[in-house]
Amino acid sequence: MSALFDKTWARQAFALAVLLISWEVLGRAGLISPFYAPPPSAIALALYELFADGSIWQHLIATLSAALAGLAFGLLLGAVLGFGAAMVRPVADIIEPVMILLNAIPRVILAPLFIIWFGIGLGSKVAVSLVLVAVLIFFAVYSGIREVDARLVERVRTLGGGRMTLLREVYVPSVTAWILGNLKVAVGFAFTGAVVGEFVASSRGLGYLLSFAQSTYNAALTIALIVIIMGFVLILFGLAGRVERRLLHWRYA
Amino acid sequence: MNNMMKGNLAVAHEAFDDGRELRARAGSKNARTVVSVRDLAMRYGKAEPVIEGVSLEVREGEVVSLVGPSGSGKSTILRAISGLHAPLSGNVELGIPATEMGFLFQDDALLPWRTARDNVALGLRLRGKAVGAAREEAADWMARLGLKGLELRYPRQLSGGQRKRVALAQVLALKPRLLLMDEPFASLDAIVRHRVTQDLLDWVEREGIAVLLVTHDLEEAQALSDVVNLLSRGPRARISHRYPVEIPRPRDLIGVRGHPTFAPLLQRIWKDLSIEVEEAAD
């Protein structure tokens, strides 16, 4: 037992179990109002019901599609704009102020506008997700290229490399590393964008369910949905970590 | 004059395959000039010129070093010769194609995403070799520099000394006839440094490679060089003293310190350098 407690995860699991059990006991004893904090058993039941009738799947798929599409297009757009701005000065003059502005504001305030523009379907959710991710990646790539290790550039130049060689051997690998370094944050952003978009206006998705649960004061369902979203983000985090390790094997080798 | 130069050039060409013969003529008027710097001035941005009126020559098979106070623009001279930085005035004339010049830097920045072998192969590929052939040749060079078995390691998996050897292999693989070195071994600990330096010295002497070396270390400068140039303090640094080193080759880094001329010359350079540094402190 004491050997088990040397493990960090064991202590963390123990703390979580203590929390859940006390929560449950205090709830059943009537010391915590189930209206605000329904006991873990009620949340588990809500979770079970969501999956039991299969209704959750269409919502999960809607949110996942919006988040993944936003992530993919956001990565692409951010990388292209970042690359363009870093390589061509006039492009930077135009794009940089826009990006600084977009970076300074809470970008989710664009969600209502996107719903007016793109409707309550998938498009508006992808757009919110995309703008969150693209700005993040733009700065990663833009500042990344400008701060690329000058020593590597000189090294390749003295070995006889020209512009194309520098691009292939130094800039593209550097940029890939920065993008992947930001991938986990980007996954979180992509989900935020999708869920907030659904929250504002939609007919399906986890954000839509959340909005419904909140409007009916169903705390158990609300918490169950939060748990589901956390679970999926954690799974995607894990996948992003694996992609990062695979593509940046030179860093982890 | 022109005709005479041409004649000598042809002789130098014939002799190039035989390092020993070439080395015997090193520094003599017969050896062909590999690089000639005339009245060079350099500055960064709008600042005062770092160096001004610097002239020097390196002949085939000759090792020339640059020593001087910090900030006297020693590295700047190498940057001008390599073409990394354009001169403010004056000129750099190469007696060899630019592709036959190698630059070994102070740090050992290798491409972190390439294996040691692919880092070495990079320069070969840039000279038109196919990937497979370049890798094979790179592996040969690594073996020659004592790096066998480390071909597939990434730079961060190598020690400082190993990275330095990879950087050296990267440059030597291009068979340079002029090697520019900017305090190449400064970051290494004493034992590793000694071994890498001796290996390099052997190689340079055997192949008759001309070297222009920047260093802080006066003993190292003298041990390796045929000529030591002392730069005055910057800005507007110039070459204030030039010391020929009359120690026969091949040299041994330890043995060379026992040569009767070694200590007296070291004292002279040290005294002249101290005067430069003291003036800077005033």
Interface residues (C-beta under 8 A of the other chain):
Chain A: D149 R151 L152 E154 R155 V156 R157 T158 L159 G160 G161 T165 E169 V170 P173 A177 L248 W250 R251 A253
Chain B: S82 L84 T99 M101 G102 F103 F105 D107 A109 L110 L111 P112 W113 R114 T115 L122 G123 L126 R127 R153 Y154 R156 Q157 Q170 L174
